[in-house]
Amino acid sequence: LVDLPLEQEGLRCSYIGPSRSCGSQARAALPTIVAISGEAQHHVSLFIRAWRAERRGWQVVAPMRAASDSPMLFEEKGVSQIVKLMRNILHGGALSPLPHDAQGGRLHLVGMSNGGASVLAAAARAPALVASLTLVTGFVPDGMTTCGPLRAISPFIRLLGSKQDKNHLENVFQQLELAGASADFQIIKKANHCNIGEHIDLEPFWQWLEGAQPVEDSTTESPPDIARGRAAAALNGAADGSKAVSSVGPDEAVVATEDSAQLVC
């Protein structure tokens, strides 16, 4: 976990991922996650750290509020800062704050608690920049009037939460349905809002992200999104009989294994 040099007022970022070798001039592309923690949004949650993204060849950028008087990242100004960061990562070239380019030309957004509200609003503001959207608890923030733009990301949207989070997540799910966007909605068994990370099985969590990653299919003329759709369909088929179900209703439970992480907030 290292701090990133970032010339963006009101925001600071940490980075998790493989480092670029000292002798290499190339910016190798890696699948990339923008992950936002909850509470005061000044830290990187233990759940994000427990992903061990560098071991899977992924990189994670974790934006945070720079100061106590900086806007919350689910407020309008905070969302604008996140979208600006996303554009800098994808289109900044050598000026990108990351040591590696974002593979596939899109980003995976993951948010915890009010960070879930942040990534929901950012994805709705700039859906063309987003490969997938994951809320690990969260809510629809004030000022977000429609989920319509999220149809462009569907079906790569998932909502994970405890029974304590059910009302907020049901509201998100209903807003997505009204907008014509589909999503996986999972209530995690035996979890509460603050310890849900302990009850999420990380292997299915990663498999879902990997299935949503835009990839070029070199063996056919299929465009990246078609190849990505096939990867997701294969993943859903492979998930049958596993401990974590890839798509369940809001009243069903997902069982975690001993590989689960710690704390979500």
N, C-alpha and C positions, 0 to 999 in steps of 0.2 A: 504494500500500500504506500503510494508516494503522492505528494502534492504535485499538481500540474501548474506550470506557468500559464496564467490566464489573464488577459487584458480585457476584462469585462466587468464593469462596475456592478457591485452588489452580489457578485457570485464568486465562489471559489470551488475548486474541484480536486478530487483525489482520483488516483488511477490504480487499477489492478489488472495485471496482464503480463505477457512476455515482454521483456525489454528488447530493444533493437541492438544487435551486436555492434560493437564499437567500430569495426571496420566496414560495416555495410552502409552503403549510401541509399539503398532501395528502401522504400516504405512498403513492406509487405502488407497485404490486406488481411484483416482478421474480422470474423464476426464480432459485432460490437453492441454492447448493452449500455444504455443510459439508465442508471438506477438511483432512485431518490428515496431517502429514509424519511421517517416521520418525526414526531415530537416537534422540537424547535427547528429541525432541518439544519442543524449545525454539525452533524456527525455522519459516519458511515456505519450502518447497523451491522451487528454480528452476523445476521443472516446473509447479508451481501458478502461479507468476508469469508463465510463458510462455503460459498459456492466453489472456491478454488478455480476461478475461471482460467487462470494461466495454465492449469494442468490440462484443460480441454482445448487450448489454443484459441481462446476467446479473450477479448479485452473489455473491461468495464470502466466507464467514467461515472463518477458519483458527484454530481453537483450539489452544493450546499449554499446556504445563505452566508454571505461574507461577514455580516455583523448583526447585532440584535435589532438595528433599525432598518435592515434590508427587508424588502417585501417577502412575505411567505410565498413559496414557489407554486402554490395553487391559486394565488391572487393574480389579477390581470397582469400586473407588471412583472411578477415572478414567472408567469407562464411565457411572457414575451422573452424573458431572459433565457429560459430553457429552449425555446424555439430558435433563438439566435445562436445558442451553443450548438444545437443540432445541425444547423446550416453550416456553421464554421467547421464542424467535424467532417461533414460530407462534401463540402464544396470549397474548403479553405486551402486544399492542397498542402504545400509545405508550411502554410501558416496554421494548419490544424493543430490544436493543443495536444493531440495524441501522437505517440511514437509510430503507430501503424494506421494505415487507411482503414475505412470501414468496408468490409467485404460485402458485395451485393448491392451497394449504393443505398442501403436503408439501415435503420437502427431498431433494435429491440428495446422497448421501454418497459421498465419494471418499477413499480412504486409500492411502498409500504405505508399503511395508515394514511396520513394526509399527503404523503408522497404519492399514494395511489390516485388521489384527486389531482395532483400535479401532472402526472403522466397522462391521465385521462384527458385533461384540458389541452395539454400540449399536442397529443395525438389528434384531437379534433381540430386544432388550429393548423396543423401541418401533416395531414395523413400521407402525403406522397413521400415523406421522409421516414415512414415507419414500416418496419417489417412485421412486428407483433407488439401486442399490448397486454401486460399482465398487471392486475391489481391484486396485491396481497393485503387485503382489507382496503378500504377507501370509500369515497363518496363522490357525488356530483357536486362540484364547487359552485358557489354563488357566481352568477355572471355567465355560466355556461348554459346557453339556451337550447342547444340541440346536439344530438349525437349523430346527426345525419352524415357528416363527413367520415365517420368511422366505418361506414359501409365499405369504403375502399380498403380497409384492413381486414374485415371479416373474411374468413372465419378465424383468423389468428388473434382472437381476443379471449382472455380467460380471467375469471374472477375467483379468487381464493379467500376464504375467510372462516372465522369461527361462528358459533351460534350468536355470540355477542354482536357480530358484524352483519348479521343476516338482513336486518331491515335496510341498512345503507346499501348493501350490495344488491338486494332485490330491487331497490329503486334504480340503481345503475342498470341492472339487467332489463328492467321494464323500459327504461329510456332507450336502450339499445334496440329492443324489440320494436318499439314504436317507430324507430328510425329505419327499420329493416336490416339491422346488423345482428348477426348471430354471435353467440359467445358461449364458452364453457363456464359453468357456474358450479363451484364445489364448496361444500361446507366441510371443513376438516374436523374429523372426530377428535374429541378430548382436548381440543385447543381452546384458548381464549385469545383476546385481542393482542396481548403483550407477549405470549409465548408461542404463537402460531408457527414461527420458524422452527421450533423444536419438533413439530409434528408434520412437517412437509418432507416427503421422501424426495431427496435431491436427484435421484436417477431419473424418474419420470419427469421431474421438473425440467431437467436439462434436455431430455429426449423431445419434449414438446418444443422447446426453443430451437433445437437443431432441426426439427421437422418444419419449423416456420422460417428457417433461414433461406433467403433467395439464393439459388444456385443455378449456374449454367449447366444444362444437360448436354455434354459434349457428344453424346451418341445419337442425338436426334436433333431435329430442327425446332424442338419445343422451346418457347420463350421461358425466361426464368420463373415466372409465376406459375406456369403450368407444371414445370418440374417440381416447384415447391409444393404445389397442391398434391402431386403424386406422392411426395415424401411424407406429407402429413397424413394422407389416406393410409399409407403403409404403416405409419406409426400407430394410428388408431386401431388398425387390425392387429398389430403385434401386442397392443396393450391388453387384449382380452385375457382374463385370468390372472393378471398381475395384481399387486397389492393396491396400486393407485390407479383409479379409473380415469381414462382420458377425457370422458365427457359424461357428466352426471347431472341430475337435477338438483335444485337448491336444498331439498330435504334429505339427500343421500349423503353418505359419509365416505371419506377417503382415509385409508389406514396408512400410517407412516411406518418406516422401518428404523433401525438403529442408526442409519446413515443421516438422519435428519439433522438440521442445523439448530442453532440457538437463537432465540429471541428475534422478533420481527422489528420492533421499534428502533 
